[in-house]
Each structure stands twice: as C-alpha cells, then as structure tokens.
Amino acid sequence: MKKLVLLIIILLFNLTGLVGCINENEADTLETKKQIATEKQITSEDKHNDNLDSNVIIEKQNKNKIQDVESLIPTGWNILKSAEGDLNKDGIIDKAVAIEKTNKTELDSPRNLLIFFGNKDGSYTLSIKAEKAILVVSEGGPFGDPFKDMVIDRGSVLLKFFGGSSRWYKRYRFRYQDNGWYLIGATEGGFEELNGEMVPDEIDYNLITGDYIITTPKDGELIKMKGNKKKELLNLKDFIANEALFKSPKEILHNYISLDENIAMEGEQTLEPACESTEDFYGKWIVHKDITPGGIPGIYGKEDIDQMLGTEIVYSKEIASYGEQICKNPFYKKTIVEDNDLIDMFNIFYRNIGIESHKGIIVDVYKDNKFTEKMGVPIGSKFIIKDKNTLILKGSGIFLELKRIK
C-alpha cells in the first residue's frame, strides 16, 4: 500500500514538471514571434521614412563629409574674395571664389575666378575657371587695387571694379544658363564734373533684352538716351576684364553713333522761358528743417544751418530768390532721376530724404535759357520736388526741407 502511494506521488510530480516545461516553451515561442513582428514593423517604417524624406537621411549620412572650399584652391594661391548662393537653381549652395597667385617676384600676380557647384553630399565641383575676369593691382591706377567686390545676387555673379584718375567704374553680371556661364549685364562709366557736382558718364547694358541706357553730361546738361540692340552673349571663359565692351558715351555722342540707329531721349525736359509757363513749384516757400542724412559731408556747420531755417524762398516766372538774393527772369531745367542715378549723384536714395519713390524730379535754376550759368546763390539753385507743398533744397552737401507758405 505504501509503495502504491509513493508511486502515485512520483507520477504527479513528473506531470507537474512537464506542464511547467510546456508553458515555458510556449512563452519563449510567443516572445520570439513578437520580437520578429516588431523588427519587421520597424524595418517597414524605416523604408517608409526613407521614401518620405530621403534628403534628410542623406544629409544625416553625409553630415561629416562637408568639403572646405579652401581645400579646392590650388597650392600657391590665396583667396581674395568669396561669395555663396544658389547659382544653378538646384537648392544647393554654390561658391564663387576670386584667387590670386602668391608670387613675390612679380609686380602683378595673376588672378582667377573660380565657380564651384555644390553637391548633395557636401562636396563641390568646379564649374568654370576664368583667367582674365579679375583685374590685377596695377590696372587700378592711382586708386590702387581696382577689385572692389564680388557678390552673388539674384542667382548671378556680380563683379565690381573701381579705379583710375578719372574715377572709372565697371560692373559685370554673369549667369549660368544653357550649360554655360554668360555675361548678361554690364555697366561701364566714370564721373565728370557738371555745374560743381560729380555726375555719371556711363552706359548700362542689359544683354538679355538688348536694352541700354546712356547717361552723360552734354552742353551743361545731364542727358539720358535709351536704345535697344541685341548682341550675342559673351562666354565668361572669353571675358577679359581690362578690355572695354562698348564705346564711351562721349564717343557715341560725338560721332552720332549709337548701339542702335534709334535713340530715345529720356530723363530731361528743357522748359520754355519761365514767363511762358507755369509750374507746381511756383510760390513762396520757407526753410522748414534740416533733413541731411547722417554721414553726408558738407561745408556748413550746425550754426550755419540754424541761420538758414526760416529763410523765405520764391520761385516764379519773374524771379527766383533766396532771402535777399534775387535772380530775375530765371529758367528752370527739370531732370527725371531714378534711385540708381541719385546714389551716384548725391550718395543717397530717395528714401533717405523722406521720398517714398524710386524716381523723382530735380530742378536746376539758371540765369539763361542755354542753362550755362546757374542762379548766383549758394543755396536755392537746385531742389527736388517731393510734393505740391514740399520741396527739398540741395546744396554743398546739405538737404533742407521747404514748406509752402499759403
């Protein structure tokens, strides 16, 4: 009997262990299946994310592969200027670099323009090397190095030069199109004195449209001429910075030759004698306040300007007066001047003197109808029309606001 009970106990113990083993094996199997399913889900999500934002993943993968543009510069050359921006419309930053050869034995070290396209992996590929696009030091004349700036603007590379005893300037704009680099805009000119002020003598050419504007002083006037003539675009690799692209404005006027046979005069209106016309600026005015922008040099100090405030001025068909100084039978010459020209003339924009426009009218007061002799007063012979009740006097570096006396 005791043996029978012992046998039953042993059998029950074995059965319990067997059940425990089965439950443990099932748990392991379930856990393994769960882990496999989870791994499949993660893999599926990764693939989905790759499809959604592959650029982000590429960026993360190549985060440490960004190439320093200095490593692309040839040995023995230094960087003069560099600029960056998107030049081929692929959304990736590109680089333009002006370099100079390090050579102490030569008076003028060679200069090159290099343009690199950026790649998705952070590296750069050389797009073009232009060996004559940057002026060297000696080509600047008494002003020294003529290479003033290089910027990437509106998807193009803009080179700026300035120099010479005549204070000439050049601006050239290059754009990548049709699998090449081409000159699409150019300005060549200088400054000349006209009635005591420095004015531009230049030609500005849009080579894409063929439109050009010539601005030059002639017979005591600053005149503008418009024309149109398309030319074949010049490739950057063939561009030579120290060769003039166009005839000078004076040469064009002297020979009556333009880039086009049809020249449209613009920007000036020579008025008839004042006794035969009326103008909105006719009337009595008072010097209201000084609005000279900061940083503009002038010959008048604060005490001088304070004495000018309250001075009465008259412009009419019979007289033009400033205080007690009177010019009888004056002649008025109006010039339409755009913002870009104003900065060259006075080193300001219209907004700097409170005019919310990119174009305005400047009036000069003369003693004769040939516009050769200005009204004989230091202040009052030149003004800008702001509105019917406000004029702005310009003289010797200062700007004074006039208000109409009603």
Secondary structure, 3 states (H helix, E strand, C coil): CHHHHHHHHHHHHHHHHHHHHHHHHHHHHHHHHHHHHHHHHHHHHHHHHHHHCHHHHHHHHCCCCCCCHHHHCCCCEEEEEEEEECCCCCCCCEEEEEEEECCCCCCCCCEEEEEEEECCCCCEEEEEEECCCCCCHHHHHHHCCCEEEEEEECCEEEEEEEECCCCEEEEEEEEEECCEEEEEEEEEEEEEEECCEEEEEEEEEECCCCEEEEEEEECCEEEEEEEECCCCCCEHHHCCCCCCCCCCHHHHHHHCCCCCCCCEEECEEECCCHHHCCCCCCEEEEEEEECCCCCCCCCCCHHHHHHHCCCEEEECCCEEEECCEEEECCEEEEEEEEHHHHHHHHCCCHHHHCCCCCEEEEEEEECCCCCCCECCCCCCCEEEEEECCEEEEEECCEEEEEEECC
